[in-house]
Amino acid sequence: MAPRLVLVHGIGGPRQAGLERRRWIAALARGARKAGHSVAADQLADGTLADVVYAYYGDLFQRAQSQGTADGELSAEEAVLLAGFLTEMIEQQRGEPGVDGAYLDRAMARLRPPGQAQGTMGVVRSAIDAATTLLDAGPWRDGGQWISGKLLVGDLSQVARYLARGETGSDGRSLDQRIRAVVAAAAGQGPAVIIAHSLGTVVTFEALHEHRGDVPLWVTLGSPLAMRSVVWPKLRPAPPATPAPVRRWLNYWDRDDVITARPLLEHSFLPNASGVRPESDRVDSDGIWVHDAVKYLAKAEVAGPVMEALLSLVKAL
C-alpha cells in the first residue's frame, strides 16, 4: 500500500483540481531531484511512490451568479476581518528592500479614509480602492496575479469568510466546517504527509486538531497563521498549539512573499503533548511573485524532507 500525500491549496478563484495536482507534483519532483532523490522523484511523478490527494475546496467559496466580491456580499464581521487582514499585509511591507513606503501610505489612506465610520459596503469599497492602489506598484503589479482590486479583494475575502464561521449551508454546517471536511476526507484514516499553502495552512491547522490519523510530517508554505490582527486570534482551539497527530511541523517562508506575515511560527504556537512545535526556515525563490505554492515545492529544502518522510512510510507500510 502506497503512503498518502495530501496537498491543500490556498486562496484564489476556481481552479482545475486535476491540473493543479499535476503542477504541485511536478514542482515537488523538481525539488526532490535537487535534493538528491531522483529515483523517488520519478516514482512520485509516475504515481508509484504515493497516493497523492489534492484537497480542493475552492468551489465552496462560489456564490450563485457571483463575479468576485461586490459591495454588500460580506457580512459586517467579514468586512472587519478583511480590512484587518489587508492592513497587516500592507504594513508588513514597510522597510522591505525595494518597497516604496509612499505607495503603502496611499493604500492605507484609501483603506481608512477620514470621516464617519463606514458601514459594510463602505469597508468593502475602501478595501477595493486600497487593493487597486497596491496593484499600481511593487510586487502586486509585477506579479500579474490579479487584474483588478476587486478580484484581489475577492480572493483575500476568502480568509475573512472562513474565519467568520458563517454561511450555513443546507446541511446545517458553516462554511469553515464544510471546508475542513474536505481536508479531513483527503487525509483519511491512515498515516499521511500533508503539505498546506496559504489559507490552506489555516484550514489544515484546525482540521488536524480533529484528526485521529498519524501525520509524520506537516509542511506549511507561505502561511498567514501567525498574523496577529486577524488570523491567530481566531484560530480554534485556543491558545494555538501544534495539532496532536503531528510528529514534525516544517514551515517555510520567503521574504518576498507579500501574503506571509510573522513567518516564524514557533514564536506563536505552543508544542503539542509530544513536544512538537513549528520549525521555520526561509527560502529564496526567483521572480517577482513568490507566493505560488509551486515556487516553494520546487526548492530542495522543501522537497527533501517531504520525500524522506514518504520513503520512511513506504518502509513502514
NULUM-228834 format. One line per field, with one value per residue (C-alpha): residue number from 0; y, x, z. Coordinates in Angstrom, 1 decimal, padded with zeros to 4 digits. Example, Ala and Ser with C-alpha at 12.3 -4.5 7.8 and 13.67 -1.06 7.14 Angstrom:
NULUM-228834
nr	c(0:1)
y	c(-004.5:-001.1)
x	c(012.3:013.7)
z	c(007.8:007.1)
***
This chain:
NULUM-228834
nr	c(0:1:2:3:4:5:6:7:8:9:10:11:12:13:14:15:16:17:18:19:20:21:22:23:24:25:26:27:28:29:30:31:32:33:34:35:36:37:38:39:40:41:42:43:44:45:46:47:48:49:50:51:52:53:54:55:56:57:58:59:60:61:62:63:64:65:66:67:68:69:70:71:72:73:74:75:76:77:78:79:80:81:82:83:84:85:86:87:88:89:90:91:92:93:94:95:96:97:98:99:100:101:102:103:104:105:106:107:108:109:110:111:112:113:114:115:116:117:118:119:120:121:122:123:124:125:126:127:128:129:130:131:132:133:134:135:136:137:138:139:140:141:142:143:144:145:146:147:148:149:150:151:152:153:154:155:156:157:158:159:160:161:162:163:164:165:166:167:168:169:170:171:172:173:174:175:176:177:178:179:180:181:182:183:184:185:186:187:188:189:190:191:192:193:194:195:196:197:198:199:200:201:202:203:204:205:206:207:208:209:210:211:212:213:214:215:216:217:218:219:220:221:222:223:224:225:226:227:228:229:230:231:232:233:234:235:236:237:238:239:240:241:242:243:244:245:246:247:248:249:250:251:252:253:254:255:256:257:258:259:260:261:262:263:264:265:266:267:268:269:270:271:272:273:274:275:276:277:278:279:280:281:282:283:284:285:286:287:288:289:290:291:292:293:294:295:296:297:298:299:300:301:302:303:304:305:306:307:308:309:310:311:312:313:314:315:316)
y	c(000.0:003.4:006.2:009.2:012.6:015.4:018.7:021.6:024.8:028.4:031.5:032.0:031.7:028.5:026.1:022.7:020.4:017.8:020.3:021.8:018.4:017.7:021.2:020.5:017.0:018.2:021.0:018.7:016.2:019.0:019.9:016.3:015.8:018.9:017.3:014.0:012.0:011.4:007.8:008.7:011.9:009.7:007.4:010.4:011.7:008.3:007.7:004.7:006.4:007.8:008.2:011.9:013.6:017.3:018.6:021.1:023.3:026.4:025.6:026.1:029.8:030.3:032.1:031.8:034.4:035.9:037.6:038.4:040.4:043.1:045.7:044.1:040.5:040.3:040.4:043.1:040.8:039.5:043.1:044.0:040.9:041.7:045.2:043.9:041.3:043.8:046.3:043.8:042.7:046.4:047.2:044.2:045.5:048.6:048.7:045.8:046.4:048.0:048.8:052.4:053.5:056.2:053.8:051.9:055.2:055.8:052.3:052.8:056.2:054.5:051.7:054.1:057.2:060.1:060.9:059.0:055.3:053.1:050.5:047.1:048.4:051.3:049.0:046.7:049.7:051.1:047.7:047.6:051.1:050.1:046.9:048.9:051.1:048.1:046.8:050.0:049.4:046.8:043.0:043.2:044.9:042.9:039.6:039.8:037.6:040.0:042.3:044.4:045.5:043.9:040.4:040.8:041.6:038.8:036.3:037.9:037.9:034.1:034.3:036.5:034.3:031.2:032.8:034.4:030.9:031.8:031.0:028.0:025.5:023.3:020.6:022.9:023.2:026.6:027.3:026.6:023.3:022.2:023.3:021.3:018.3:018.3:018.3:015.6:013.3:013.8:013.0:009.7:007.4:006.1:007.9:010.9:013.5:016.8:020.0:023.1:026.5:030.0:029.8:026.1:026.2:027.8:025.2:022.3:023.5:023.4:020.1:018.4:019.2:017.0:014.3:010.9:009.6:009.8:012.8:012.1:015.4:018.5:021.2:024.8:027.2:030.9:030.7:033.6:031.6:034.0:037.2:038.8:041.2:038.7:035.1:034.0:035.3:033.5:030.1:027.1:025.7:028.4:029.0:027.8:024.7:022.1:019.6:016.3:014.0:015.9:014.4:017.1:020.5:022.3:025.9:027.7:031.4:033.6:037.2:038.4:036.6:039.5:037.2:035.9:038.0:036.9:033.9:032.4:030.3:028.8:032.1:031.9:028.2:026.0:022.5:019.5:016.8:015.2:018.5:019.2:022.8:024.6:024.7:027.7:028.1:030.8:030.0:032.4:032.0:033.6:036.1:038.8:036.7:034.0:033.2:030.4:027.0:025.6:028.1:026.6:023.0:023.2:024.1:021.3:022.3:021.9:018.8:016.9:016.4:015.5:012.7:011.4:011.2:009.4:007.0:006.2:005.5:003.2:001.1:001.1:000.1)
x	c(000.0:001.4:001.6:-000.7:000.4:-002.2:-002.0:-004.1:-004.3:-004.8:-006.8:-007.8:-010.6:-011.9:-009.2:-009.0:-008.1:-006.6:-004.3:-003.3:-002.5:-000.2:001.5:002.2:003.6:005.8:007.2:007.8:009.5:011.8:012.7:013.2:015.8:017.7:017.7:019.2:016.0:016.0:014.6:011.9:011.1:010.5:008.3:006.3:005.8:004.6:002.3:004.0:005.5:002.5:-001.3:-001.4:-004.7:-005.4:-007.9:-009.9:-012.4:-012.3:-015.7:-017.3:-016.5:-018.5:-021.8:-024.5:-024.2:-021.2:-018.3:-015.8:-016.6:-019.2:-020.5:-022.7:-021.6:-019.7:-021.2:-020.2:-017.8:-016.3:-015.7:-013.9:-011.7:-011.0:-009.9:-007.7:-006.1:-005.3:-004.0:-001.4:-000.4:000.3:002.1:004.4:005.9:007.3:011.0:011.4:014.1:012.7:009.4:008.2:006.6:004.7:002.5:001.9:000.7:-001.6:-003.1:-003.6:-005.2:-007.8:-008.4:-009.0:-010.5:-011.1:-014.7:-017.5:-017.4:-018.1:-020.8:-020.1:-020.5:-018.1:-015.5:-015.5:-015.3:-012.4:-010.7:-011.1:-009.7:-006.7:-006.1:-006.3:-003.5:-001.4:-001.8:-000.3:003.1:005.6:005.3:001.5:001.7:004.7:003.4:000.4:-001.8:-004.8:-006.1:-008.2:-008.5:-012.0:-010.6:-007.7:-010.2:-012.4:-009.6:-008.4:-012.0:-011.9:-009.8:-012.4:-015.3:-013.6:-012.7:-016.2:-017.6:-020.9:-022.6:-024.5:-025.4:-028.4:-026.7:-026.6:-022.8:-021.0:-018.6:-015.5:-016.9:-017.6:-014.1:-012.4:-014.5:-012.8:-009.3:-010.4:-011.7:-008.4:-006.3:-008.2:-007.6:-004.1:-000.7:-000.4:002.2:000.4:001.5:-000.6:-000.3:-001.6:-005.2:-004.8:-002.5:-005.3:-007.8:-005.4:-004.4:-007.9:-008.7:-005.7:-007.0:-010.0:-007.9:-007.1:-004.7:-000.9:000.8:004.6:005.2:003.1:004.6:003.2:004.1:003.5:001.4:-000.6:-001.2:000.6:-001.0:-001.9:-004.6:-006.9:-005.8:-004.0:-006.7:-009.5:-007.8:-009.5:-008.7:-007.1:-004.4:-003.0:-000.7:000.7:-002.1:-001.7:-001.3:001.6:005.1:007.0:006.0:008.1:007.2:008.7:008.5:010.0:011.0:009.4:006.1:003.6:001.0:003.1:003.4:005.2:006.7:008.5:005.6:007.5:007.1:003.3:002.4:002.7:004.1:001.7:002.0:004.9:006.8:006.4:006.3:006.9:010.3:010.5:013.0:013.4:013.7:014.5:012.7:013.3:010.9:008.6:005.6:006.8:003.6:002.7:002.9:004.9:007.7:008.1:007.7:010.5:013.0:015.3:015.0:011.2:011.0:013.8:012.1:008.8:010.5:012.3:009.0:007.3:010.2:010.0:006.3:007.0:009.3:006.8:003.7)
z	c(000.0:-001.0:001.6:001.3:000.4:000.8:-000.9:000.4:-001.6:-000.6:-001.7:-005.3:-007.8:-009.3:-010.4:-012.1:-009.3:-011.6:-013.3:-010.0:-008.6:-011.6:-011.2:-007.5:-008.1:-011.0:-008.8:-005.9:-008.1:-009.4:-005.8:-004.9:-007.7:-006.5:-003.0:-004.3:-004.5:-008.3:-008.2:-005.7:-007.8:-010.8:-008.7:-007.4:-011.0:-012.3:-009.3:-007.8:-004.7:-003.0:-003.3:-003.9:-003.0:-003.9:-001.3:-003.4:-001.5:-003.7:-005.2:-001.7:-001.9:-005.0:-004.7:-007.3:-010.0:-008.2:-010.0:-007.3:-004.1:-004.6:-002.2:000.4:-000.3:003.0:006.5:008.9:010.7:007.4:006.3:009.5:009.2:005.5:006.4:009.2:007.0:004.3:006.8:008.2:004.7:003.8:007.0:006.8:003.6:005.3:005.3:002.9:000.2:-002.9:-001.4:-001.8:001.5:-000.3:-002.2:001.1:002.6:-000.3:000.1:003.8:003.2:000.9:003.2:006.1:004.6:007.0:008.1:009.7:010.5:007.4:007.0:005.5:001.9:002.6:004.1:001.1:-001.3:000.7:000.6:-003.2:-003.5:-001.4:-003.3:-006.6:-005.3:-004.4:-007.9:-009.2:-007.8:-006.3:-006.4:-006.6:-010.1:-011.4:-010.2:-012.5:-010.3:-010.2:-012.9:-010.6:-007.0:-006.9:-007.8:-005.3:-002.6:-003.7:-003.1:000.2:001.5:001.5:004.6:006.3:005.2:006.6:009.9:010.3:010.5:009.0:005.7:006.9:004.1:003.5:005.7:008.7:008.6:008.4:005.5:007.6:008.7:005.1:004.1:006.9:005.9:002.5:004.1:006.6:003.8:001.9:004.9:005.5:008.5:007.9:008.1:005.8:004.9:004.4:002.6:003.0:001.4:002.3:003.6:003.4:006.4:008.5:007.3:007.9:011.3:012.5:010.7:012.2:015.7:014.8:013.1:014.5:011.9:012.2:010.5:010.4:008.6:008.1:005.8:005.7:002.9:002.8:005.9:007.5:010.7:012.9:011.6:014.9:013.8:012.2:011.9:015.1:017.5:015.6:015.4:017.1:019.6:021.6:022.6:019.3:019.6:017.3:016.5:018.4:015.4:014.0:014.6:012.8:011.5:009.0:008.0:005.0:004.1:001.5:002.5:-000.7:-000.1:000.5:001.9:004.8:008.0:011.2:009.4:012.5:013.7:016.6:018.4:018.2:018.8:021.8:021.5:021.4:024.1:022.2:022.3:018.6:017.6:014.2:012.7:010.4:007.6:005.0:001.2:-001.6:-004.9:-008.2:-009.8:-008.6:-007.4:-005.0:-003.1:-005.6:-003.9:-006.8:-006.2:-002.7:-003.7:-006.3:-003.6:-002.4:001.2:001.0:-001.2:000.6:003.9:002.2:000.2:003.2:005.1:002.2:001.9:005.6:005.3:002.3:004.5:007.4:005.4)
***
